[in-house]
Amino acid sequence: MTPEETIEKLKLLGLSEQKAKETLKNVNVTKILLAALNEVNLQNAPAGAGMLLYHLATKIKPQITDKLPFICKYIADGKLDSTLRIDAAIDYLLSSVNETNVDIAKFEAACGVGITITPEQIEQAVEKHMAKYKQELLEKRYRFNSGTIMQAVRAELCWADGKAIKNEVDIQILDLLGPKTEADLAPIPKTDKKTKSGDSAKKSKKEDLQETKVLEKPESFISSGGPVSINDLMKKLPFHAPGENYKTDGYIVTPNTKRLLEEHLKITQGKVRTRFPPEPNGILHIGHAKAININFGYAAAHDGLCFLRYDDTNPEKEEEKFFVGIKDMVEWLGYKPYKITHSSDYFDQLYKWAVQLIKKDLAYVCHQKSEEIKGFNPPPSPWRNRPIEESLQLFEDMKNGKIDEGDATLRMKITLEEGKQDPVAYRIKFKPHHRTGNKWCIYPTYDYTHCLCDSIEHITHSLCTKEFQSRRSSYYWLCNALDIYCPVQWEYGRLNVNYTVVSKRKIAKLIDEGIVNDWDDPRLYTLTALRRRGVPASAINSFCAGLGVTGAVGAVDPTMLDAAVRDVLNVTAPRTMVVLEPLKITIANYKDNAPKEYTVPDFPNQPEKGSHKVLFNKVLYIESTDFKEQPEKGYRRLTPTQCVGLRYSEYVIKVSKVIKDDAGKVVEVECQAEPVTTAEKPKAFIHWVSEPIAVEVRLYEPLFKHKNPEDPNEVPGGFLSDCREDTLKVVVEAYADQSIKVAKVYDKFQFERIGFFSVDPDTSSEIMVFNRTVSLKEDIGK
């Protein structure tokens, strides 16, 4: 049939020519519509049957397309006469997908066949529910939300026509209130939000613009409606309920599906089961944080459980430190696995299933080299149709170490969505396994292992990133080929971050080249590096929640993570005073023989959250940038002619003498102090320290110059050529207030007017070391 002929056929349904052309672009819907038209003679069908067939074609699931003639007959006979009834029919058939024959009585009851709702019934129901809201209607008049009444009537008369309900509600409201007045037609007055001052208004506007930009960037990540947590976000996801796998698009139903799902529900007791299955061959990065939050978060939000399963099928690259590191990071993010498992736990069962596949002629031993079968159009295997007994013997030889590495693989007889044919199930590796030792010299691949381990653990939702969508067909095929429980695979867009690399190989190269120190170097975006930098786990979780869960793959700017970090640290990191570039200040008229002690709140806006003591003495230190002998216009801090206030003290200081070294550099400033109550009002208050302790402070900057350092179009010389040279500045002798010396590794602080900092693990009894986590939002140069 030509496209033109198809369009003419589609127009018989009542579609316009434009709508018919648009429909033609959807191959699946067009195919179903043509099949439906073969079942229904529209000339003899009730009015509107064509559009009901169109609705059916857009809503029907692949699992019940064999029931298309059955539904079409009900439409042709006028028994399914509304989209409401068709939706009910689809839901019923999906719920009984394993039944060979449809229970007609139950089907018709579920679809409301034969039930007629009269105009009188609608009128009476509207009157009843309007009476409940009469007073509110009289007060709000036409600003009242009439949808509330329509919803209540629909709940009572579920088979009533929606248009008829709306018309009746409109008529009865008009009868009660009369025609609209000028007041009803007037626009709703806007409520002005008054700000405390002009400055705060400007700030509010600026923050609104920043927030808008965050939501707009990147477009592929869509806000999930403003959830405040991963838990809120996970509750909104439209995934299937446990045991209702068959309702999911693309799920393959077999004659044994019903039995297997019933057994599955007995084992799981109807609980959600997910898993996080990392390969233990590297350190987790920011992208894994999203996967952890989705898998553990979805289970937690539905009172379920989540496995931590190490996909340890490649003994060449696995190390014990990676196993430990992965578990540590999962727990650091706040999640506790229901059970820690390994793919290697199931090696015996996986081998038995492989033998079963060969016996069913669904797998074979192949001798093509790995180079030959790479890419999307490799030559077909000449051994695909070899005798079953031959493959069984060869596979046993592979297991017993009689065939050299690379000389044979076991391949499955299936073509993936992407066109790749016969993925490898087993390969030979003469490497001892960290858990099974030398028992095996053949190891299963991800394509073979993943779905089978999910089945063994009775996972309800196999949640993975979008690149595994092309493996979904092999996932379902393999479970069904072995006649075992088949979970549902759901995909989501992976998280990529600009201005960084997360590939294990590339990070290892950065370490080898001496550009970064190790996997936890704070310039990286591994989870260990983020923790060392001082990023709170709750900020990462909040960041992931803010991105939502969609199928789109995109990249986000690091500033989005920084914003989430600031939000958390602003309310959790106590304030303290630290001077990075100390300038000595001597208060010439300080007469006390001992230092004064001031009580300083940890959180100035919330003094009830605690405080610490700071000392004030004759000699103190300020930032060297807080004094200028020859200031530029607009400079608001200390100058020979301009005083400045000292935060938390009772003093304002002004310069009496500037002391320089032989090179002319200012090394000390003598000042006079006056009580703040009698002194000239200063233009600014600055931070300071007195009797301080020396600390080391590490200031990190972004590692790469370009947004996509791995893109050869953006960085032709490769990612190593894109590294900046000035990404770490070490302040070897900053001065900090003494109150900070009790801090422990990973404790976090806001260094006032500078930024947020965290205690580094390099801290010792001799010297405390701090890493800058993120700078402050404000421009501290004012």
N, C-alpha and C positions, 0 to 999 in steps of 0.2 A: 504494500500500500504506500502510495506516494505521500509526502507531507501534506500536499494540498487536499488529497482525499481524506487524510486523517483529520485535518482541520474541519472539513465539512461534516464529518461524523461527530466530532466534538461539539459542533454548533447545534446538533440535534438535542443536546442536553439542555439547551437554553443559554449557552455561553455566547458572549459577543465574539466577533472575529478576533479582536485583540486578545481577549482572555483565552481563546482557543489556541492562539499562537504562543502565548506565554506558557500554557499548560503543556504544549508539545515539547517544550524544552526539558520538562521533567519526564524522563524515560519511564520510571516506575509507575507514576500516576497515570500516564498515557496508556501504558500496558494494561493496567487494572481497569481503566475506563472502557477500553475497547473490549475487554473480556466481559465487563458488565453489560455493555450494549448488545453483546451476543446473547445475553441471558434475558433481557427485557425488551419487549416490543413497546416502545414509547408511545406509539399511536393508540394503544389500548390501555396504557398505564394511567394512573391518576395524575391530575395536574400537579406539577412541581416534582414529579418523580425524577426527572433528569438532574435537577440540582441536588436531590438527595443522593443520587448515584455519585455525583461529583464529590459530595461531602464524604461519602463512604470511601471513595478511592483515595482521598487525602488522609484519612484517619486509620484505615485498616492496617494491621501489623502483618509482617511476613509469616508469622507463626500460624495465622488463621486464613491465609489467602485461599486455602482449599475449601473454605466455607463460603466463598464469594457467591456461588450460585444459590446457596441456601438463603443468604441475606437478600439477594436480588429478588428472589421470589416473593419474600415478605414485602419488599418495597412495591413490586408490581401488583400485589394483591391489596395494597393500601393498608397493610397491617403495621408497617413501620412508616409512619406518615410525618415524622419530624426528625430533625437532627438530634434532638434529645433522645429519641427512641433508638436511633442508629448508634449513638454513643453507648447507650446501655447494652445494645446487642453485642457490640465489639467487646465491652468489658466482660459480659457474661461468657462469651466464647473463649476469651483469653483465660478466664478463671477455670474453664473446663477443657483446656487445650488437649489434654491427654485422653479425653473421652472419645471413643470411636463414633458413637451416635449421640446426637444432641437430644437431651431430655426436653421435649417440646413444651410440656406444661411449665417446667421451671424457666425455660427460655422466655416464653410469652409472659409469664408473671414478672420476670426481671425487666422486660421491655414495656410493660404496661399495655400489651396488645388487648384491644377491645375496651379499654378504659376511655370513656369520653367525659371531658370536663365541660359542663354547660356554662353559658354566660351568666346564668343565675348563681351558680356556685362561685364563680370568680367575683361577682358583685358582692355576695354575702361575705366572702373571705376578706375582701378589701375593706368592707364596712367594719368588720370585727377588728382588724389590725389597725385601722385608722383611729378607732375609738381609743386605743391605747396611747396614741400620740396627739390626741386632739388639742390638749393645752399647749404643747410645744409647737404644734402647727399654727395655732392662733398667735403665738408670740413671735415666731420666726417667719411666718407666712411663706412666701415663695423661696426663702433662703433655707427652708427645711430640706434635708436630704431625703427625697421620696424613695430613693433606692432601698432604704431601711424597710419600708412597707412592702415593696415589691419582693424583696428577699424573703420576708416572713411568709408572704402568700405563696411564693414558689416552694418553700419548704413544706407547706401544708398541702398544696395541690401540685405535686411534682410533675404531672403530665400536662399541666396547663400551658397554653401558648404564651410565650413571653410578651409578645406584642399586645395580646389581648389584656394581659395583666397591667401593662403600662398604660394602655388607653383608659382602662377602668380607674386606675389610680389618678390619672390626670383629670378625668371627669369629676371624680368625687372631691378632689382638692379644689377644683374650680367652683363646685357647688358650695363648698364650705367657706371659701375665702372670697369668692367673687372675682371679677377681672383684676388684673395687675394694676396697681396704682403707680404714680410717678416715683414714690418712695421705693416700691418693689423693683422698679427698673433702674434706679440710681446705682452707680458702682459702689462696691463695698469700700468704705473709707479705710485708708492705709494707716496703720499704727506706726508712729515715728519712734524709733529707738534712740533715745537721747544718750549721748556719751558724756563722760565726766568732763572732758576737755577736748579742745581742738586736736591736741597731740594724739590722744587716745583714739579719736575718730579717724585720724590719718592712719594710725597703726592698724585699727580694725579693718579699714579698707584694704590696706596692704596685705594683711593676713588673709582676707577673703580672696584676693587675687591669687595669692600663693596657693591657697587650698584648691581653687579652681584649676590652676595649672597642674597640681598633683593629680587630680582626678582625670584630667584630660590626657595625661601623659603616663604610659603610652596608650594609644587608642585600643590596642588589642586586649588590654586588661580592663574588664568592665567592673565597676563597683558593684558589690553584691547587695547594695541597699544600705550601706553604712553599718555593718555589724561591728560590735565593740569587741568581739572576741572570735577566736576560731570556733568555739562552741556554738555561738550564734550562727555563724556562717554555715557550719556543717549541718545544722538542723534544717536549713533552707534548700539543701541539695535534693533534686528530684530523682533520687536513686530508688531502685526497687526494694520492696520489703523482703526480708529473708524468706526463702521458699517460693517467692514469686519471680524467680529467674526468667521464666517463660514469657513474662510481660515485657521484657526488654527487647528493643529493636535489634535484629540480627542474631538473637539467641536461637540455637538450633534445637528443635524438639524431636526426640526419638520415641519409639514405643515404650522405652524404659524410663523416660524422664520423670513421669509421675512417681513411680516407685522409688527412684533414686532421691528425689526431692523429699519424699516422706521419710526416708531413712535419714537423710541429712538433717531434717528438722528434729528428729528424735535425738540425734547426737548433739546438735547445737542448742536445743531447747528454744529455737526461734531467735537466738541472739545474733546480732551483727558480729561478723568476724572479718578483720582485715589483717594485713601484714605489711611490714616494711622490710624489703628484701635486698639490702645492699651487698655489693661484692666487697669482700674484705681485702681489697688490694690497694687501698688508698684512704686518704682522710676525707671526711664528709665536707661539703662546701655549702654555700648559701642556697643553691638549688635543691640540695637534699633537705634543707630545713622546710621547704614547702611540702615535699613528699612526706616528711615525718609528721608535719602538722595535719596534713590531709588524712593520712592513714590512721594515726593514733587519734587525731581529733574527731574523725567521723565515728570511730568506734566509741569513744568517750561520750560524744553527744547523743548516742543512741543506746547507752547503757550496754555496750558490747565489749569486745576484747580485741587486742591487737598483738600479733606475734612479731617478734624481731627475728627474722630468718636470714642467716648469713648464706648468700648464694656462693658457696665455696666449691665450685666445680672446676676451678683452674688452679692446680697446685703450684704452678710456676710463680705466680705473683702474690700469693697470700702470705701474710706475716701476722704473727700473734699481736703485734702492736696495733695493727689495724682493727682486729677484733675488739680489743680493749677500747681503742679510741672511738669506735662507732658506738659502743654501748654507753660510754661516758657522755658523748654528745647527745644521744637520745635522752638520757636522764637529765642532762644539763638543761635541755629544753623543757623539762618538766613532765616527761612521760615515763611510765614504767611498763615494760613489756609484760603481757600476760604470760608469755613463755618464750625463752630463747631457743631457737631451733637452728639446724643447719641442713642445707640440701643434702649433705653427705650422710645425714641420719637415715636417708631413704635410698641409698645407693643399691641395696639388695633388691628392694621392690622395683626401682626404676629399671634394673637389669631384667627382671622377670617380665616386666611389661614390654621391654624392647624385644625379647624373644617372642612374646605373644603377637606383636605387630608383624614380625617376620613370618610367623605361622599363618597370619591372616593375609599374607602377601601385600602388606601395607608398608613394608620397609625392606631394604636390601643393602648388602655390602657393596660399596663402590670403591674403585681404585683410582679415580681421577685425583690429580694433585690439587691442593688448595688454590694454587694460582689459576688452574683451569676453570674452577667453578666460581671465581670471584666475579662481581659485576652483575648486571641485570639480564644479559643475554648469553649465558654460558652454553656451550654445546651440551645436548642431552647426554646423559650417561649411557654408555654402551652396555652397562651391567644392570640396567633398570629391570629387565625382564628375566634375570637369571633365576634358576630353579630355587624354590623355597629351601629345600634341604641343603643346597650349596651355600646359601646365605647363612643358614643356621650354623653350619660347620665353621664357616669363615669368621662369624661373629664370636664363636667360642674360641677360635684360634686367636682372635684379637684380644679377648679377655685373658687368655693364658700366655700372652707375650710372645706368640709365635710369628707375629707379623711386625715389621719395622714401623717405627713412627712415621706418619705421613704416607704410608703405602695403602691404607684402607680407612674408610669411614663407614658408619651406618647412616643411611639417608632415608627420610620418610617420603612416601609417595603423595605429595600434595604440592599445589602451587599457591604461593602467598598472594595477597592482594596486589602487591607491587610487581608481580610477574615473576618473582624468583621461584625457581622450581626445585623441589626436593631438598628442603633444608637438612643440614647435618644433625643427627641425633647423638652420635658418639664419635669421639676421635681418640687416637692412641697417644698417650703421653707417659713416657717412662720416668715419671717423677713421683717420689713418695708424697703422700698427702699428709697434712699436719694432724689429721684426726684418724684416718684409716691406715696410715703407714703405707706398706707395700702391697696391701691386699689387691688394689686395683691398678691396672695400667691403661684402662679405658675410662674416659670421663665424659659424662653427659653435657650437652650444650644448653644454653639458656632456652632456646626454642623448644627443646624437649623437656627440660627440667621444670621450668617455671609453672606451667599449668598443672602438671602432675603433683607437684608439691602443694599447690593451692588446693587441689582436690583432696589430697591426703589430710590436710589440716582443716578441711571443710570451710574454706574461706568463702564468705558470702559476697564480698565486693573486692575484686582484684583491681585496685586503683593504681594506674601507672601513667607515665607521661605520653604525650601524643605520638612520639616516634614509634611506640609499640602498637599503634593502631593497625599497622600492616601485618602484625602477627596475630591479630584477633581470630582470623579464620583458622589458622593452624592450632590456636589455643582450643577452640571449640571442637575442631575436627579430631584432635588427639584424644581429648577426654571421651568423646562419643565413640571413637574407634575402639577404645578399650572398655567401653560400656561402664564407665565410672562416673561419679558425681561431677557435674560441670559447673564451676562458678561463673559469675558474670564479670567480664572485663570492662571497666570504664576508663576512659582516657581524659586527661586534662593537659593544658598547656604548661610546658616546663618553664621554670623561672631562669631567665638570663639577666645578668647585670652588666651594664656598660663599664668601660674603662678598667676591665680586669680580665684575667683568664682563670678558668677553674679546671682545665684538663690536667689530669695527673701527670702526664708526660711533660706538659709545658711548665708546670710548677716545679717538677724535678729539674728541668733545664735551668730555670731561674735560680734554683738552689745551687746547682753545679757551677753556674757562672758567677756565683757570689753576689748576685743582684739582691737576693733576699737571703735570710739566714737559715730558715727551716720552714716546715709546713705550717708552723704557728706564727710566722712573721706577721705582725699587725698590718702590713700593707696588703696582705692577701685576703681573699674572701672565703677561705676555709673556715669551718665553724670554730676550730681551735684558735685560728688567728683572730677571729672576731671576739672570741672570749678573752683572749690575751689583750686585745686592744681596749677591752672594757665594755663591749656591747652587752647589755643585759639580755638574757634569754627571752624575757617577756617582751622586749622591744622587737626581737626577730619574729616572735609569734604574732605580735600585733601587726607588723609589717606584712607578713604572709596573709593574715586575715584581710587587711586592707586591699590586697590585690584581687581578692575574690577567686573563684574557681570557674574557669572557662576553658574551652578547647583551643583558644587562640594562643599561639606562641609569640612572645614578644620579649623585649628587653626593657629594663627599668633603669633609671639613673640612680647612682649611689646616694644622691641627695634625698631620695625618698626614704631610704633606710636611715639616713642621718636624722631626718625629721622624726621618725618613729623613736629613735634613740633619745633624742632631746626630750620628747614627750615623757618618756619613762624617767630619765635621769633628773629632769626638772623637779620631780616630786619625790625622788628617792635618794639623790646624791646630796649629802650635807655640804654646806658652803664652808670654805676655809680660805685663808689668805696666803698666797704664794707669790714670790717675786722672781721672775725668770732672769732678768738682767738687773741685778741690784745696784742701786746708787745710794751711797751712804748719806744719811741726813743726821746732823748733830743739832740738837735743840739747845742752843746756848743758854737760854734762861730757865732750863729745867732744874729745879732746886731740890727735888726729893732725893733722898739717899738710896731709896729702893724703888724697884719698878712698880708701876701700878698694874692692877689686874682688872680686866673688863670681862663681863659675861656677854658672849656673842651668840645669838640664836643660830642653830644649824640651818634653819629655814626661816629667813626674815619674815616671810608672809604667814608663817605658821609657827610662832614661837613655842607653842605647846609641844612640838615634836622634839624638843631637846635643845641643848646649848653646850658650848665649850668655853674655856677660859683662854684669854690672850693677854700677853704681857706688853706693857708700854714703858719704855725707858728713854734715857737721854739720847741714846743712839738707836736709830731705826733705819729701815731700808725701804725704798720705793722703786718702782720700775724706772729705769733710766729714761724711758720715753715719756714719763710723766713730768719731766723737767726739760725746759728748753731755754737756753740763754737768749736766743734770738728767735722767738716764735713767729710762725706764719699767722696770717689773719684768721681769726676764728678759733685759735688754739685756746682751750679752756682750763688747762691745768697749770702747774707751778712754773712761774717765770720770775725774773728779778723784780717785776712790778706787779705781779698777780699772785694773790694768795690762793691756798687750796685747803679744803677740809680733809681730815683724816677719818675714815670710816670707823664707826663704833667708838671713837674716842670723844673727848669733850673739847678737842682743840682744832684751831685753824692755824696753819703755819705760813709765814712769809719769809722770803729770802733776806738774809743779812750779809752773806759772804759766799762767793763761789770759789772753790779751791780746785786748781788744775795740776796735772803732772807736767813734766818737762816737755811733753809733746803737745801740750795745750788741751788735753782731754780732761773734761770735768770728772773728778774722782770723789768729790765730797761737796755738799752744800750745807752751810751753817744757816740755821733758821731761828726765828723767834716764834714762840707759840703763844697764842691768845685763846682764852675761853671762847667757845663758839657763841656764847650768849652776848659778848661785848664786841667781838671782832667784826670786821667788815664781812658782809655776806659773800662766801666764796662761790665761784661759778661752777665748781665741781668738787666732789668728794672722791678721794682715791684710796686704794688699798695699800697696806704697808705691813711690815713684820718687824718685830723687835726681839732680840735674843733668840734668833731663829736657829733651825737645824738646816744643814746643807743636804740637798737631795739632787738626784739626777733626773732630768726630765727629757723624754724622747718625743719629739714632734714629728709626726708622720704626715706625708702628703701623698696624693694619688700617684700610683706607680706608673701609669701609662698616659701618654699625651692625647691619644685618639680614642674615640668612643668604642671602636671595634678594632682592637689591636691585632686580632687574628684575621682580619679581612685584607687580602692582598691588594684589593683596589684602594683601600684606605691607607694601608701600610705596606707598600711594595717590598720593603726590606725585611719583612717578618717581624713577629711580635717582640723579639729581643731588641731590635733597632728602635722600638717605640718607647723604651723605658726612659724615664727621666733620671737625671743624675743627682737631683737635690731632694730626694724623697724622704730623707731622714736627717733631722738636725738634733744633735744631742747637746743639751744644756747640762754641762758636767757639775756646775755648782750653783743651782738655784737655791733660794732661801725660802724655807717654809715655816709656818707657825708651829710651835712645839706640840700643839694638840694633835698633830697628824702622826706623831711617831708611834702611836699604838695601833696604827692601821695594819691590816693583814692583806695578804696577796688577794687580788681581785676586788678589794674594797674600792668604792668609787666616790669621787668628790667633785664638786664644782669649785675650781680655782676662780675666785671672784674676778670678774672682768676679763677672764682669759679663756676658759673653756671647761669641758668635763674631762677628768683624768681618772686612771685606774692604776692600782698598785701592781707592778709587773713581777712575775715569778723570779726575776733576777735579783730582787731585793734581798739584802743580807743584813747581818748585824752591823756591818760597817757603813752601808749606804742604802737608803731607800730609793727605789727607781719607780718613776711614774710614766705611763704612756698616755698621750693625748687621745681620747676616744673620739671626740668631735668638738668643734669650736662652738662658741655661743652664737646665737642667731644675730644678736645685735652687733653693730659695727663698733668695736672697742676703740677705734681711733678718734672718736669724737672728743 
